[in-house]
Amino acid sequence: MEHQLLIDICGWIATFGLIFGYLPQAIQTIRTRNTDGISLPGFISMAVGCAAFVVQGFLTGNYYLMLTNLITCTCSVIIFAIKMKNDYGKRGEVRGKR
């Protein structure tokens, strides 16, 4: 098997594995809007890491890395927005009841 072909196969396996491993959780969070179990600092770190990998993939021409992390970063930003809305919405509800 040619070396580049092996690299391409590994890239596609990694891409599909990460996307299909991450996407179901993202879809469930988007549908239910339940973010109670999500750690905000951990999620921010993950989103920053994904964004850095998108840039690295672009700069090195590694389209597997770029595609995978572009999709997961997009999901991370959406979930981050939902998490922020939920967390600040709960604080507003608590303050309004006093």
Secondary structure, DSSP 8 states (H G I E B T S, - for coil): --HHHHHHHHHHHHHHHHHHHHHHHHHHHHHH---TT--HHHHHHHHHHHHHHHHHHHHHT-HHHHHHHHHHHHHHHHHHHHHHHHHHHHHHHHHHH-
